[in-house]
Amino acid sequence: MLLQFSVSNYRSFRKLQTLDMAASSQDKTLPENCIDLELPGVSTRQWLKGVAIYGANASGKTTVIEALKALEKMVVTSAQMTDPKDPIPQIEPFALRPDETESPTAFEVVLITNGTRFSYRVAATRERIWHESLRAYPTARPQTWFSRDWNRDTQTYVWGPERPSGFPRDERLEKDTLSNMLFLSKHIASNRTELEPIFRWFKQRLQFLHLDANWHLDPGFSTRQIKEETSLGESILKLLTHADIGVTGASVVEQSPSKKLLDAVGKMPAEIQGKFREELLKPSFEPQLKHRGTQNVEVPLPWRVESAGTQRLFALAGMWLNILKDGDIVCIDELDTSMHPLMVMELLRLLFSSNSNVEQAQIIFTTHNPLLLDTTLLRRDQVWFTDKDNDGEGHLYPLTEYAPRKDESLIRGYLSGRYGALPFVGRGLLGERQGYNVAEANQEAPEEP
């Protein structure tokens, strides 16, 4: 479970930005959208199952997800470093202040795993890790399991604490950790188990899905569930048949290698054929959806003729239901791409429902769609915005900063620019419009559905 994520000096974010999953005690609406959880030393007792991030293009909303992805990638791959001179590829500092001395990019994640709250912090430049620490909160009093800080004067790391509570210190392992490597990753690579729950949280519980138009969403997972007739496959079929896209059933068909591929393999040297022929000519499988035809006849259609929205929903259905089953934290950029807003709403309602989301999965997603600002779908504390100032710095802030009234139309407020996070093109993209009045143009903003 994710409680909080902070980042600074990463891409469009120069100053510290924090995404907080704590539910507002002032908002009593949609209780199913919250997870009830009491934690030692924390006054908050409810945590959000999801947040939506709105903002203009290039305002930083995608950067929130990319920053979390960068930290996840560091944790999972850092132990693969073998040369201390290799740069850390995930570090991309704010670039619009070339006159400023480079400071480290900093991340902090507050998470729950195995029933314990942890705070994991990393600060790094592309050359080295400057700070790394892990604190555990089995009680209200924190335990610092480890910390390391780079000392400029001695050109060495200062490690601590001397006698950590709840974690055995290993000075030899500390010395073997390269300057461009995370100790968390090195610890796991050394076959130690004490930090494994935190590592597994990053590697297995944290999921990233790309739904933008240029990204191919692989239907393979959903296809396997249908082919193997798993319980998840049954749920996928149930979701499709209730989605009002005309689907009445699904099966999996075997695809033989194409003549073009057979000809290409036949032209390969004999020694290469012998080595790769079996793998290259292995049959593939693709889904085949049945549709309701005239006189209630079921008509199976080839996968290639299905619409982009249907293909995307089929591919997403298996992943979505699996996220609910495992209780993962999923981050999605442009959730509503190629799908009707009402379909997106129903997917979100599945995740917010206590009946379908028993494992307390969470979602962070970006969107431009104002129709999702429906107060029967999202609480006010689930809405966040990103915007840029005149210096090109991105800022992340919650809707609750504006204290919207209970009866206030969030759609109208957003489209009128009351909360910021909108592109300003008052005189048109080529500056050709004269006397353009933003307030008048937004008077026709739609009401909430």
C-alpha positions in Angstrom: 0.0 0.0 0.0 1.3 3.5 -0.9 0.8 6.3 1.7 2.9 9.1 0.2 5.4 9.9 -2.5 7.7 12.9 -2.7 10.2 14.0 -5.4 12.4 17.0 -6.1 14.8 18.1 -8.8 13.4 15.6 -11.4 12.5 16.7 -14.9 9.9 19.5 -14.6 9.9 19.4 -10.8 12.6 21.5 -9.2 11.3 22.0 -5.7 9.9 19.2 -3.4 6.5 17.9 -4.6 4.4 15.5 -2.5 1.5 13.2 -3.5 -0.4 12.3 -0.3 -2.8 9.4 -0.3 -4.2 10.4 3.1 -8.0 11.0 3.0 -9.3 14.3 4.2 -11.1 14.0 7.6 -13.4 16.8 6.3 -14.7 14.8 3.4 -17.3 12.2 4.4 -18.5 11.3 0.8 -17.9 8.0 -0.9 -16.5 6.0 2.0 -15.9 3.0 -0.2 -13.2 5.1 -2.0 -11.1 4.8 1.2 -9.1 2.2 3.0 -9.6 2.1 6.8 -6.3 1.6 8.5 -4.9 2.7 11.8 -1.1 3.0 12.0 1.1 3.6 15.1 2.0 7.2 15.4 -0.3 8.4 12.6 -3.5 10.4 13.1 -4.9 9.6 9.7 -7.2 6.6 9.8 -8.4 6.6 6.1 -6.3 6.3 3.0 -7.4 6.8 -0.6 -7.8 3.9 -3.0 -6.9 6.2 -5.9 -6.1 9.7 -7.1 -6.6 11.4 -10.5 -4.0 14.0 -11.7 -5.2 16.7 -14.1 -3.0 19.2 -15.9 -2.2 20.8 -19.2 0.2 19.1 -21.6 3.8 19.4 -20.4 2.7 20.6 -16.9 4.2 17.6 -15.0 1.3 15.2 -14.5 3.1 12.4 -16.3 6.3 13.3 -14.4 4.7 12.2 -11.2 4.3 8.7 -12.5 7.7 8.8 -14.3 9.4 9.8 -11.1 7.9 6.9 -9.2 8.9 4.6 -12.1 12.4 6.0 -12.0 12.8 5.1 -8.3 11.3 1.6 -8.9 13.7 1.0 -11.8 16.7 2.1 -9.6 15.6 -0.3 -6.9 15.1 -3.3 -9.2 18.2 -2.8 -11.4 20.8 -1.0 -9.3 22.6 -4.2 -8.1 23.5 -4.8 -11.8 26.0 -2.0 -11.7 29.6 -3.3 -12.0 31.5 -0.1 -12.8 31.4 2.7 -10.2 32.0 5.2 -13.1 28.8 4.3 -14.9 26.1 7.0 -14.6 22.8 6.3 -12.9 20.4 6.4 -15.9 17.2 7.1 -14.0 18.4 10.5 -12.7 17.1 13.4 -14.9 17.5 16.6 -12.9 15.5 19.9 -13.6 17.2 21.4 -16.7 15.9 25.0 -16.9 18.4 26.4 -14.4 21.8 25.8 -16.1 23.4 28.5 -13.9 22.6 26.5 -10.7 25.0 24.1 -9.2 23.5 20.6 -9.7 21.9 19.2 -6.5 20.8 15.6 -6.1 17.5 14.4 -7.3 15.5 13.2 -4.2 12.8 10.6 -3.8 10.8 9.4 -0.7 8.2 6.7 -0.6 6.1 5.9 2.5 4.6 2.5 2.1 3.0 -0.4 4.0 4.3 -4.0 3.5 3.8 -7.0 5.7 1.7 -4.8 8.0 4.5 -2.3 8.8 5.0 1.2 7.7 8.4 2.1 6.1 9.9 5.3 4.8 12.5 4.9 2.1 14.6 7.8 0.9 17.1 8.2 -1.9 19.0 11.3 -3.1 21.4 10.9 -6.1 23.1 12.6 -8.9 24.0 10.7 -12.1 27.5 10.1 -10.6 26.6 8.7 -7.2 24.1 8.1 -4.4 24.4 11.0 -1.9 21.9 9.7 0.6 19.9 6.5 1.2 18.0 5.5 4.3 15.2 3.2 5.5 13.1 3.8 8.5 10.6 1.3 10.0 7.6 2.1 12.2 6.5 -1.1 13.9 5.4 1.2 16.7 5.0 5.0 16.9 8.7 5.3 17.5 10.7 5.0 14.2 13.6 2.6 13.8 16.4 3.6 11.5 17.4 0.4 9.8 20.2 1.9 7.8 21.4 5.3 6.4 24.3 6.3 4.3 25.5 9.9 3.4 28.4 10.9 1.1 31.0 13.0 2.9 32.6 15.5 0.4 35.6 16.1 2.6 36.6 12.4 3.1 35.2 11.2 -0.1 33.6 8.3 1.8 30.2 7.2 3.1 29.1 7.8 6.6 26.9 4.8 7.6 24.5 4.5 10.5 23.2 3.9 13.0 25.9 2.1 14.9 23.5 -0.4 16.5 20.3 -0.3 14.5 17.1 -1.7 16.0 15.3 -4.4 14.1 18.0 -4.8 11.4 21.5 -6.4 11.6 24.3 -4.2 10.3 26.8 -5.7 7.9 29.9 -3.4 7.5 31.4 -5.7 4.9 28.3 -5.4 2.7 28.3 -1.7 3.2 31.9 -1.4 1.9 31.0 -3.6 -1.1 28.2 -1.3 -2.2 29.3 0.9 -5.1 28.8 4.6 -5.0 26.3 4.4 -7.9 24.4 1.4 -6.4 21.5 1.3 -3.9 22.3 -0.6 -0.7 18.7 -1.9 -0.7 19.4 -3.6 -4.1 22.9 -4.8 -3.1 21.4 -6.3 0.1 18.9 -8.4 -2.0 21.6 -9.4 -4.5 23.7 -10.7 -1.7 21.0 -13.2 -0.8 19.9 -11.4 2.3 16.3 -11.5 3.3 15.7 -8.7 5.9 14.9 -6.0 3.2 13.1 -8.4 0.8 9.6 -7.1 1.7 10.5 -3.6 0.7 12.3 -4.8 -2.5 9.3 -7.0 -3.4 6.9 -4.0 -2.9 8.8 -2.1 -5.6 9.2 -5.1 -8.0 5.9 -6.8 -7.6 3.3 -4.6 -6.0 4.1 -1.4 -7.9 2.7 -1.7 -11.5 2.9 0.7 -14.5 0.5 0.6 -17.4 0.8 2.7 -20.6 -2.5 3.4 -22.3 -1.5 6.3 -24.6 -2.3 5.9 -28.3 1.2 5.1 -29.3 1.6 2.2 -26.8 0.6 -1.3 -27.8 -1.2 -2.9 -24.9 -0.4 -6.6 -25.1 -3.5 -8.9 -24.9 -1.3 -11.9 -24.0 -2.2 -12.0 -20.3 -6.0 -11.9 -20.9 -5.6 -14.4 -23.8 -3.8 -16.9 -21.5 -6.5 -16.7 -18.9 -9.2 -17.4 -21.5 -7.2 -20.2 -23.0 -6.4 -21.9 -19.7 -10.0 -21.4 -18.4 -8.9 -19.9 -15.1 -11.3 -18.2 -12.7 -9.7 -14.9 -13.8 -10.6 -15.8 -17.4 -14.2 -16.2 -16.4 -14.2 -12.8 -14.8 -12.7 -11.3 -17.9 -15.5 -12.8 -20.0 -18.1 -11.5 -17.5 -16.6 -8.0 -17.7 -16.6 -8.0 -21.5 -20.2 -9.2 -21.8 -21.4 -6.5 -19.4 -19.5 -3.7 -21.1 -22.1 -3.1 -23.8 -19.7 -3.6 -26.7 -21.7 -6.5 -28.2 -19.4 -9.2 -27.0 -21.2 -12.4 -26.0 -18.2 -14.8 -25.7 -14.5 -15.3 -26.2 -12.2 -18.1 -27.3 -8.6 -18.5 -28.3 -7.5 -19.6 -31.8 -4.1 -21.0 -32.8 -2.2 -19.0 -35.5 0.1 -21.0 -37.7 3.3 -19.3 -38.9 2.8 -17.1 -41.9 4.1 -18.2 -45.3 6.5 -15.2 -45.2 8.0 -16.4 -42.0 8.3 -20.0 -43.3 10.1 -18.7 -46.4 12.4 -16.6 -44.3 13.3 -19.6 -42.1 13.8 -21.8 -45.1 16.5 -19.4 -46.4 18.5 -19.5 -43.2 21.7 -21.6 -43.1 21.2 -25.1 -41.8 23.0 -24.6 -38.5 20.9 -21.5 -37.7 17.7 -23.3 -38.7 18.5 -26.2 -36.3 19.1 -23.8 -33.5 16.1 -21.5 -33.9 13.6 -23.3 -36.1 11.5 -24.7 -33.2 11.3 -21.4 -31.4 10.6 -19.4 -34.6 7.9 -21.7 -35.8 6.2 -22.2 -32.5 2.4 -21.6 -32.9 1.0 -18.4 -31.5 -2.5 -17.8 -30.0 -4.8 -14.8 -30.4 -8.2 -14.1 -28.9 -11.4 -14.3 -30.9 -14.4 -12.5 -29.6 -18.0 -13.5 -30.4 -20.5 -10.8 -31.2 -24.2 -10.6 -31.2 -25.5 -10.7 -34.7 -29.0 -10.6 -36.3 -31.6 -12.9 -34.9 -29.3 -13.5 -31.8 -26.7 -15.4 -33.8 -23.2 -15.3 -32.3 -20.6 -14.3 -34.9 -16.9 -14.8 -34.1 -14.7 -12.1 -35.6 -10.9 -12.1 -36.3 -8.9 -10.1 -33.7 -7.5 -7.8 -36.4 -11.0 -6.4 -37.2 -11.8 -5.5 -33.6 -11.8 -1.8 -32.8 -8.9 -0.2 -31.0 -11.2 0.4 -28.0 -12.4 -3.2 -27.8 -8.8 -4.5 -28.1 -7.7 -2.2 -25.4 -10.5 -3.1 -23.1 -9.8 -6.9 -23.6 -6.1 -6.4 -22.9 -6.8 -4.2 -19.9 -9.5 -6.4 -18.4 -7.1 -9.2 -17.4 -4.5 -6.8 -16.0 -7.1 -4.8 -14.1 -8.8 -7.8 -12.5 -5.4 -9.2 -11.6 -4.4 -6.0 -9.9 -7.6 -6.2 -7.9 -6.8 -9.9 -7.0 -3.3 -9.1 -5.9 -3.9 -5.7 -4.2 -1.3 -3.9 -6.4 -0.6 -0.2 -6.7 -1.1 0.7 -10.4 0.1 3.9 -12.1 -1.5 4.7 -15.5 -0.8 7.6 -17.8 -3.8 8.7 -19.8 -6.3 6.2 -18.5 -9.1 7.2 -20.8 -7.2 6.8 -24.1 -9.4 5.0 -26.7 -12.1 4.2 -24.1 -15.4 5.9 -23.5 -15.5 8.0 -20.3 -18.4 5.8 -18.9 -16.3 2.7 -19.4 -13.4 4.3 -17.6 -15.8 5.3 -14.8 -17.0 1.7 -14.4 -13.4 0.4 -14.3 -12.7 2.9 -11.5 -15.8 1.9 -9.7 -14.6 -1.7 -9.7 -11.4 -0.6 -8.0 -13.2 1.6 -5.5 -15.8 -1.0 -4.6 -15.2 -2.9 -1.3 -16.8 -6.0 -2.9 -14.5 -6.3 -6.0 -11.4 -4.8 -4.3 -11.0 -6.8 -1.2 -7.2 -6.7 -1.3 -7.1 -2.9 -1.2 -5.5 -2.1 -4.6 -4.7 1.5 -5.4 -4.5 3.6 -8.5 -2.7 6.8 -9.6 -3.8 8.0 -13.0 -3.5 11.0 -15.2 -6.3 12.3 -17.4 -7.5 15.3 -19.3 -11.2 14.2 -19.2 -13.3 16.6 -17.1 -16.2 14.2 -17.1 -14.4 12.0 -14.6 -14.7 14.9 -12.1 -18.0 13.4 -11.2 -18.7 13.7 -7.4 -20.4 10.3 -7.5 -17.1 8.8 -8.7 -14.3 10.8 -7.1 -14.1 12.5 -3.8 -12.6 16.0 -3.8 -9.5 14.8 -2.0 -8.9 12.3 -4.8 -8.3 15.1 -7.4 -4.8 16.6 -7.9 -3.4 19.1 -10.4 -0.1 20.0 -12.0 0.8 23.4 -13.4 3.9 25.3 -14.4 5.0 28.7 -13.3 6.7 31.4 -15.4 10.2 29.8 -14.7 9.1 26.5 -16.2 8.9 24.7 -12.8 6.1 22.2 -12.3 4.0 22.2 -9.2 1.7 19.4 -7.8 -1.2 20.4 -5.6 -4.6 19.0 -4.4 -8.0 20.3 -5.3 -8.7 20.6 -1.5 -6.4 23.7 -1.4 -9.3 25.5 -3.1 -11.8 24.3 -0.5 -14.6 23.8 -3.1 -18.1 24.0 -1.8 -20.1 20.8 -1.5 -22.5 21.8 -4.2 -19.8 23.2 -6.5 -19.6 21.8 -10.0 -16.0 20.5 -10.3 -16.3 20.2 -14.0 -17.4 23.8 -14.4 -14.7 25.0 -11.9 -12.0 23.1 -13.7 -12.9 24.2 -17.2 -13.3 27.8 -16.1 -9.7 27.8 -14.8 -10.6 28.2 -11.1 -8.1 25.5 -10.1 -5.4 26.3 -12.7 -3.9 23.3 -14.5 -5.3 24.5 -17.9 -3.4 25.5 -21.0 -3.8 29.3 -21.7 -4.4 29.9 -25.5 -6.6 32.9 -25.2 -5.6 34.4 -28.5 -5.4 31.1 -30.4 -2.5 28.9 -31.2 -1.3 31.4 -33.8 -2.3 34.5 -31.9 -4.9 35.4 -34.5 -7.9 36.0 -32.2 -8.7 39.4 -30.9 -10.6 40.4 -27.8 -10.9 36.8 -26.6 -12.7 36.6 -23.2 -11.8 33.4 -21.3 -14.6 33.8 -18.7 -17.2 34.2 -21.5 -15.8 31.2 -23.4 -16.1 29.0 -20.3 -19.7 30.0 -19.5 -20.9 27.0 -21.6 -18.8 24.5 -19.6 -20.9 21.3 -19.1 -22.4 20.5 -15.7 -21.5 17.3 -13.9 -23.4 14.3 -15.2 
